[in-house]
Amino acid sequence: MLQIANIRKNANELAERLAIRGLDGQALIAQVIELDERNRAKRTEMETLQAKGNQLSSQIRDMYQSGQKDAGDALKLESAQIKDSLKSLETDVELADKELLQLLLTIPNTPSMEVPKGKTPEENQEVSQWGAKPDLYDGAVPHWELAAKYDIIDFELGVKLTGAGFPVYKGKGAIFQRALIQFFLNEAGKAGYMEVQPPLLVNADSGYGTGQLPDKEGQMYHCGVDDLYLIPTAEVPITNLYRDVILNESQLPIKNAGYTPCFRREAGSYGAHVRGLNRLHQFDKVEIVQIVKPEGSYAVLEDMQNYVQGLLQKLGLHYRVLLLCGGDMGFTSAKTYDMEVWSAAQEKWLECSSISNFETFQTNRLKCRYRNAEGKTELAHSLNGSALALPRIVAALLENNQTAEGIRVPDVLVPYTGFTFIN
C-alpha cells in the first residue's frame, strides 16, 4: 500500500510511475490527496473543538467555585453542544479514514522507472535467453501423453478425487516431484536462505499484509466457517512472519525459503493452454523471500533472478528472462522478472518463475520496519521469487528429455531420485 506521506511529498513522481501501468496516475494521486486534505481539515476542526471544550471545562469549574452558578450553567450548556459536535466529527473522521484506506487498497504499487510501459504480455521485454531448443526424436509427445504412457501422473484420478487441476503423482512421478523439491530446498540452503515450513492456511490479516486481499480474493480458496484462506504461494505466510515487527539493522538481510503446496482457483481457465500440468489448482513450489534495507533492494533483485537462472541451468532447461511491462505486472510489484522454459513438445514458452521487488508496498501494510544506525525506524523492502514452481518445470523436463528408451533424468536429480530413467 502506498504511504500518504510519500504521496504528498512525491505526488508527480508517483503519478508518472503509475502511468507506466497504463493508469491515470494524476487522477488517482489527486483523489488520494483530496481525501487526505478533507480528512486533515476534519481532524483540525475536531482538535480545535477539543481545545475549546477543555478550556470551557476549566472556566466552568472556576465559575462554580466562585459562586457564578448561572454563568457556569450557561457555559455547561455550550460545553454539551461541543461534545455533541465532537461525536459527529469523530464519526466523520472515522468514515474519512475508511474511505481513504479503501482507496489506497485499490491502487497498485508504483512501478520502477526501469519498467517498460505497456499493457499486455506481448509488450514485455526479453532480457536474455540461455541454452538451445532441444531436438526431439520422431516419436516425441506432450507431457500429458508421457504421463499416461509411463503411469507417473494421473489426471483423471485427480478429477475423480477432487476435480480438474488436482493431479495424482504416482511411482516414479511422485519420486521425481519429491526430488525436485529437495533439490530446490538444498540449493536455497547453499545460497544462504533459512528454510521455513509455514502453515498452509492464513487469516485475512495475512492476505492483506502481502496484497492478496482485496486484489486477488476471487482467486483464493476460502474456508468460510473459520474465515481462513488456503495459501496461493508460500510468499504469504513467510512474509507475514515479519508483520508488526521492528527489526534491528544488523538482522538484515533476512533470507527465507519454504516449500509448500499452493492453491489457486484460476477461475475461467479453459482450453488447450491449461492442459496437463500447464495450469493447476494445486501445485508444489519452493519460494524464496528477502527482507532488506531499501538502498540495496534492486541489487538483491538482480541477485535473486540470477540465482533462479542458475537453477534452470543446472537442470539443463532452455529458458528466457522477461522484464514485465507495467500493465502485466502483479498488483503489488514495483519490478518483476519472469522466467519461461521452453516446452519442446508443445513448442511454446511456459512461465515457471516470477521474481519481484515490492519496495515498501507490502512492508507498509505489514508494518515491517527496522531500526537504523541512528535509532530511527523505517520501512524495509520485501522481495520474493519462485525457486521454483514445479508443474511447468516437470512438464518441460519430461518433454525435453524424452527418448525412445524413456525419459532421461537430469544428472543433478539422480542423487535424489535413485534412477536415471523414467520408463
C-alpha positions as CSV (number, residue, x, y, z in Angstrom):
1,M,0.0,0.0,0.0
2,L,1.3,3.4,-0.9
3,Q,2.2,5.8,2.0
4,I,0.3,9.0,2.4
5,A,3.5,10.9,3.4
6,N,5.3,9.7,0.3
7,I,2.3,10.6,-1.9
8,R,2.2,14.1,-0.5
9,K,6.0,14.5,-0.9
10,N,6.4,12.9,-4.3
11,A,3.0,13.2,-6.0
12,N,4.2,13.9,-9.5
13,E,6.8,11.1,-9.5
14,L,4.3,8.6,-8.2
15,A,1.7,9.7,-10.8
16,E,4.3,9.2,-13.5
17,R,5.2,5.7,-12.2
18,L,1.5,4.7,-12.1
19,A,1.2,5.8,-15.7
20,I,3.7,3.0,-16.6
21,R,0.8,0.6,-15.8
22,G,-1.4,2.4,-18.2
23,L,-3.3,4.1,-15.3
24,D,-4.3,7.8,-15.0
25,G,-1.8,8.4,-12.2
26,Q,-2.5,12.1,-11.9
27,A,-6.2,11.5,-11.3
28,L,-5.5,8.7,-8.7
29,I,-3.0,10.7,-6.8
30,A,-5.1,13.8,-6.9
31,Q,-8.1,11.8,-5.5
32,V,-5.9,10.5,-2.6
33,I,-4.6,14.0,-1.8
34,E,-8.1,15.5,-1.9
35,L,-9.4,12.8,0.6
36,D,-6.4,13.3,2.8
37,E,-6.9,17.1,2.8
38,R,-10.5,16.7,3.7
39,N,-9.6,14.3,6.5
40,R,-6.9,16.6,7.8
41,A,-9.4,19.5,7.8
42,K,-11.9,17.5,9.8
43,R,-9.2,16.5,12.3
44,T,-8.1,20.1,12.7
45,E,-11.7,21.1,13.3
46,M,-12.0,18.3,15.9
47,E,-8.8,19.3,17.6
48,T,-9.9,22.9,17.8
49,L,-13.2,21.9,19.3
50,Q,-11.5,19.6,21.8
51,A,-9.2,22.5,22.9
52,K,-12.2,24.8,23.2
53,G,-14.1,22.1,25.2
54,N,-11.1,21.7,27.6
55,Q,-10.9,25.5,28.1
56,L,-14.7,25.6,28.8
57,S,-14.3,22.8,31.4
58,S,-11.7,24.9,33.2
59,Q,-13.9,28.0,33.1
60,I,-17.0,26.2,34.3
61,R,-15.0,24.8,37.3
62,D,-13.7,28.3,38.2
63,M,-17.2,29.9,37.9
64,Y,-18.8,27.3,40.2
65,Q,-16.0,27.7,42.7
66,S,-16.5,31.5,42.7
67,G,-20.3,31.2,43.1
68,Q,-21.2,32.3,39.5
69,K,-23.7,29.4,39.1
70,D,-25.8,31.0,36.3
71,A,-22.8,31.8,34.1
72,G,-21.4,28.3,34.8
73,D,-24.7,26.7,33.8
74,A,-24.7,28.6,30.5
75,L,-21.1,27.5,29.7
76,K,-22.1,23.9,30.7
77,L,-24.8,24.0,28.0
78,E,-22.3,25.3,25.5
79,S,-19.9,22.5,26.6
80,A,-22.6,19.9,26.0
81,Q,-23.2,21.2,22.5
82,I,-19.4,21.0,21.8
83,K,-19.4,17.3,23.0
84,D,-22.3,16.6,20.6
85,S,-20.4,18.3,17.7
86,L,-17.2,16.3,18.6
87,K,-19.1,13.0,18.4
88,S,-20.3,13.9,15.0
89,L,-16.8,14.9,13.9
90,E,-15.3,11.7,15.3
91,T,-17.8,9.8,13.1
92,D,-16.9,11.9,10.1
93,V,-13.2,11.3,10.7
94,E,-13.6,7.6,11.1
95,L,-15.6,7.4,7.9
96,A,-13.0,9.5,6.1
97,D,-10.2,7.3,7.3
98,K,-12.1,4.2,6.0
99,E,-12.7,5.9,2.6
100,L,-9.1,6.8,2.3
101,L,-7.9,3.3,3.3
102,Q,-10.3,1.7,0.8
103,L,-9.0,3.9,-2.0
104,L,-5.3,3.2,-1.1
105,L,-6.1,-0.5,-1.1
106,T,-7.3,-0.3,-4.7
107,I,-4.2,1.5,-6.0
108,P,-1.4,-0.9,-7.2
109,N,2.2,-0.4,-6.5
110,T,4.1,2.2,-8.5
111,P,6.5,0.6,-11.0
112,S,10.2,1.3,-11.0
113,M,11.1,3.8,-13.7
114,E,13.1,0.9,-15.3
115,V,9.8,-0.9,-16.0
116,P,8.7,-0.6,-19.7
117,K,5.4,0.9,-20.5
118,G,2.8,-1.5,-21.8
119,K,-0.5,-3.3,-21.0
120,T,-0.2,-6.8,-22.5
121,P,2.3,-9.7,-22.2
122,E,3.4,-9.0,-25.8
123,E,4.9,-5.8,-24.6
124,N,7.2,-7.4,-22.1
125,Q,10.9,-7.1,-22.8
126,E,13.0,-10.2,-23.4
127,V,16.3,-9.7,-21.4
128,S,18.1,-12.8,-22.3
129,Q,18.0,-16.5,-23.3
130,W,20.0,-19.5,-22.2
131,G,20.6,-22.8,-23.9
132,A,19.3,-24.2,-27.1
133,K,15.9,-25.7,-28.0
134,P,16.2,-29.4,-27.8
135,D,15.8,-31.6,-30.8
136,L,13.3,-34.3,-30.0
137,Y,13.1,-37.8,-31.6
138,D,10.4,-38.6,-34.1
139,G,8.0,-40.2,-31.6
140,A,8.0,-37.3,-29.1
141,V,4.7,-36.4,-27.5
142,P,3.4,-33.8,-25.0
143,H,3.9,-34.4,-21.3
144,W,0.3,-35.5,-20.6
145,E,0.8,-38.4,-23.0
146,L,4.1,-39.2,-21.4
147,A,2.4,-39.2,-18.0
148,A,-0.1,-41.8,-19.2
149,K,2.4,-43.9,-21.1
150,Y,4.7,-44.3,-18.1
151,D,1.9,-44.1,-15.5
152,I,3.5,-41.4,-13.5
153,I,0.8,-38.7,-13.3
154,D,-2.9,-39.5,-13.3
155,F,-5.1,-36.5,-14.3
156,E,-8.4,-38.5,-14.4
157,L,-7.9,-39.9,-11.0
158,G,-7.4,-36.4,-9.7
159,V,-10.7,-35.4,-11.3
160,K,-12.4,-38.4,-9.5
161,L,-10.9,-37.4,-6.1
162,T,-11.3,-33.6,-6.4
163,G,-11.8,-32.1,-9.8
164,A,-9.8,-30.8,-12.8
165,G,-6.5,-29.3,-11.9
166,F,-5.6,-31.7,-9.0
167,P,-3.4,-34.4,-10.5
168,V,-2.2,-37.5,-8.7
169,Y,1.5,-38.2,-8.9
170,K,2.4,-41.9,-8.9
171,G,5.5,-44.1,-8.6
172,K,8.5,-42.5,-10.3
173,G,6.4,-39.4,-11.0
174,A,5.9,-38.9,-7.2
175,I,9.6,-39.6,-6.6
176,F,10.6,-37.2,-9.4
177,Q,8.4,-34.5,-7.9
178,R,9.9,-35.0,-4.4
179,A,13.4,-35.0,-5.9
180,L,12.9,-31.6,-7.4
181,I,11.6,-30.1,-4.1
182,Q,14.6,-31.5,-2.2
183,F,17.0,-30.2,-4.9
184,F,15.5,-26.7,-4.8
185,L,15.5,-26.6,-1.0
186,N,19.1,-27.8,-0.8
187,E,20.2,-25.2,-3.4
188,A,18.4,-22.5,-1.4
189,G,20.2,-23.5,1.8
190,K,23.6,-23.3,0.0
191,A,22.6,-19.8,-1.1
192,G,22.1,-18.7,2.5
193,Y,18.3,-19.0,2.7
194,M,16.9,-20.3,6.0
195,E,14.3,-22.9,5.4
196,V,10.8,-22.3,6.9
197,Q,7.8,-24.6,6.9
198,P,4.8,-22.3,7.3
199,P,1.0,-23.0,7.7
200,L,-1.0,-23.7,4.5
201,L,-3.9,-21.6,5.7
202,V,-3.7,-17.9,6.7
203,N,-6.1,-15.4,8.1
204,A,-7.4,-12.3,6.4
205,D,-4.7,-10.0,8.0
206,S,-2.0,-12.1,6.3
207,G,-3.8,-11.8,3.0
208,Y,-4.0,-8.0,3.3
209,G,-0.4,-7.8,4.5
210,T,1.1,-9.2,1.3
211,G,-1.6,-7.7,-1.0
212,Q,-3.6,-10.8,-2.0
213,L,-6.6,-9.2,-0.4
214,P,-8.6,-7.4,-1.6
215,D,-7.0,-7.6,-5.1
216,K,-7.0,-11.4,-5.6
217,E,-9.8,-12.5,-3.3
218,G,-11.6,-14.4,-6.1
219,Q,-8.5,-16.4,-6.9
220,M,-8.1,-17.8,-3.3
221,Y,-9.9,-20.8,-1.8
222,H,-11.8,-19.6,1.3
223,C,-12.8,-21.7,4.3
224,G,-15.9,-19.8,5.3
225,V,-16.6,-21.3,8.8
226,D,-13.1,-20.4,10.1
227,D,-12.6,-17.4,7.8
228,L,-9.2,-18.7,6.6
229,Y,-7.6,-18.8,3.2
230,L,-5.6,-21.6,1.5
231,I,-2.3,-20.0,0.5
232,P,-1.7,-19.2,-3.2
233,T,2.0,-19.1,-2.5
234,A,4.4,-19.5,0.4
235,E,5.2,-15.8,0.0
236,V,2.1,-15.0,2.0
237,P,2.8,-16.8,5.3
238,I,6.6,-16.3,5.1
239,T,6.5,-12.6,4.5
240,N,3.9,-12.2,7.2
241,L,6.3,-13.7,9.7
242,Y,7.6,-10.1,9.9
243,R,4.2,-8.4,10.2
244,D,4.2,-5.8,13.1
245,V,7.9,-6.4,13.7
246,I,10.7,-3.9,14.3
247,L,13.9,-5.5,13.2
248,N,17.4,-4.4,14.0
249,E,19.5,-3.2,11.1
250,S,22.0,-6.0,11.9
251,Q,19.3,-8.6,11.2
252,L,19.1,-7.5,7.5
253,P,19.1,-9.0,5.0
254,I,16.6,-11.7,6.1
255,K,16.6,-14.7,3.6
256,N,13.9,-17.4,3.9
257,A,12.9,-20.3,1.7
258,G,10.0,-22.6,2.1
259,Y,8.3,-25.4,0.2
260,T,4.5,-25.6,0.2
261,P,1.6,-26.8,-1.9
262,C,-0.1,-23.8,-3.4
263,F,-3.8,-23.4,-4.1
264,R,-5.3,-21.2,-6.8
265,R,-8.9,-21.2,-8.1
266,E,-7.8,-19.9,-11.5
267,A,-11.5,-19.2,-12.3
268,G,-12.3,-19.1,-16.0
269,S,-9.2,-21.0,-17.2
270,Y,-10.1,-23.4,-20.0
271,G,-8.7,-24.7,-23.3
272,A,-5.5,-26.2,-24.6
273,H,-3.2,-23.8,-22.9
274,V,-4.2,-25.2,-19.5
275,R,-3.9,-28.9,-20.5
276,G,-1.9,-31.3,-18.3
277,L,0.4,-29.5,-16.0
278,N,0.2,-26.2,-17.7
279,R,-2.2,-24.7,-15.2
280,L,-3.3,-26.4,-11.9
281,H,-5.4,-25.5,-8.9
282,Q,-3.0,-27.2,-6.6
283,F,0.8,-27.4,-7.2
284,D,4.1,-27.5,-5.4
285,K,6.5,-24.6,-5.2
286,V,9.7,-23.6,-3.4
287,E,9.6,-19.8,-2.6
288,I,12.4,-17.5,-1.7
289,V,11.7,-14.3,0.3
290,Q,14.1,-11.5,1.4
291,I,13.6,-8.5,3.7
292,V,16.3,-5.9,3.1
293,K,17.3,-2.3,3.5
294,P,15.8,0.0,0.8
295,E,19.1,1.2,-0.7
296,G,20.2,-2.3,-1.8
297,S,16.9,-3.9,-2.8
298,Y,17.4,-3.6,-6.6
299,A,20.8,-5.2,-6.4
300,V,19.2,-8.0,-4.4
301,L,16.5,-8.4,-7.1
302,E,19.3,-9.0,-9.7
303,D,21.0,-11.5,-7.4
304,M,17.7,-13.4,-6.9
305,Q,16.9,-13.6,-10.6
306,N,20.5,-14.7,-11.3
307,Y,20.0,-17.4,-8.6
308,V,16.9,-18.7,-10.3
309,Q,18.6,-18.7,-13.7
310,G,21.3,-20.9,-12.0
311,L,18.7,-23.5,-11.0
312,L,17.4,-23.7,-14.6
313,Q,20.9,-24.0,-16.0
314,K,21.7,-26.9,-13.6
315,L,18.5,-28.7,-14.8
316,G,19.7,-28.1,-18.4
317,L,16.5,-26.3,-19.5
318,H,16.4,-23.8,-22.3
319,Y,14.8,-20.6,-20.9
320,R,14.3,-16.9,-21.4
321,V,14.1,-14.0,-19.0
322,L,11.5,-11.3,-19.4
323,L,11.2,-7.9,-17.8
324,L,7.5,-7.4,-17.4
325,C,5.8,-4.2,-18.6
326,G,3.8,-2.1,-16.3
327,G,0.4,-3.5,-17.3
328,D,1.4,-7.2,-17.0
329,M,3.0,-6.9,-13.5
330,G,1.3,-8.1,-10.3
331,F,-0.7,-5.6,-8.2
332,T,2.0,-5.4,-5.5
333,S,5.2,-5.4,-7.6
334,A,7.4,-2.5,-8.4
335,K,9.6,-4.5,-10.8
336,T,9.3,-8.2,-11.9
337,Y,11.3,-10.6,-13.9
338,D,9.6,-13.7,-15.3
339,M,11.4,-16.9,-16.3
340,E,9.9,-19.1,-19.0
341,V,11.1,-22.5,-20.0
342,W,10.8,-23.9,-23.5
343,S,8.3,-26.8,-23.9
344,A,9.7,-28.7,-26.9
345,A,6.7,-31.0,-27.5
346,Q,4.2,-28.2,-27.2
347,E,6.6,-25.7,-28.9
348,K,5.9,-22.8,-26.6
349,W,7.2,-21.0,-23.6
350,L,5.9,-21.9,-20.1
351,E,6.3,-19.4,-17.2
352,C,7.9,-21.1,-14.2
353,S,9.1,-18.2,-12.0
354,S,8.4,-14.6,-11.1
355,I,10.9,-12.6,-9.1
356,S,9.7,-9.3,-7.8
357,N,10.8,-6.3,-5.7
358,F,7.8,-4.8,-3.8
359,E,9.8,-1.9,-2.3
360,T,7.7,-0.7,0.7
361,F,4.3,-1.7,-0.7
362,Q,4.0,-4.8,1.4
363,T,6.0,-3.7,4.4
364,N,3.8,-0.6,4.8
365,R,0.8,-2.9,5.0
366,L,2.7,-5.3,7.3
367,K,4.2,-2.5,9.4
368,C,7.5,-4.3,8.9
369,R,10.2,-1.9,10.0
370,Y,13.8,-1.8,11.0
371,R,15.8,0.4,13.4
372,N,18.7,2.1,11.6
373,A,22.1,3.2,13.0
374,E,20.6,6.5,14.2
375,G,17.9,4.7,16.1
376,K,15.1,5.7,13.8
377,T,12.6,3.2,12.4
378,E,11.9,3.0,8.7
379,L,10.1,0.6,6.4
380,A,12.2,-2.3,4.9
381,H,11.8,-3.5,1.3
382,S,10.4,-7.0,0.6
383,L,11.2,-9.3,-2.4
384,N,10.3,-12.8,-3.4
385,G,10.6,-15.3,-6.2
386,S,9.6,-18.8,-7.3
387,A,12.6,-21.0,-7.0
388,L,10.9,-22.9,-8.5
389,A,7.3,-23.7,-9.2
390,L,7.2,-27.4,-10.2
391,P,4.3,-28.1,-12.7
392,R,5.8,-26.4,-15.8
393,I,9.3,-27.4,-14.8
394,V,8.2,-31.0,-14.7
395,A,6.3,-30.6,-18.0
396,A,9.4,-29.2,-19.7
397,L,11.8,-31.8,-18.2
398,L,9.5,-34.7,-19.2
399,E,9.1,-33.4,-22.8
400,N,12.6,-32.1,-23.4
401,N,14.3,-35.3,-22.0
402,Q,12.2,-37.9,-23.7
403,T,13.9,-40.6,-25.8
404,A,12.8,-43.8,-27.4
405,E,14.1,-45.6,-24.3
406,G,12.3,-43.4,-21.8
407,I,12.6,-40.1,-20.1
408,R,16.2,-39.2,-19.0
409,V,16.5,-37.8,-15.5
410,P,18.8,-34.7,-15.3
411,D,22.2,-35.5,-13.7
412,V,21.7,-33.2,-10.7
413,L,18.5,-35.0,-9.8
414,V,19.8,-38.6,-10.0
415,P,21.2,-38.5,-6.4
416,Y,17.7,-37.6,-5.2
417,T,15.7,-40.0,-7.4
418,G,18.0,-43.0,-7.3
419,F,17.2,-43.7,-11.0
420,T,18.5,-42.3,-14.3
421,F,15.4,-43.0,-16.5
422,I,11.6,-43.0,-16.2
423,N,10.5,-46.0,-18.2
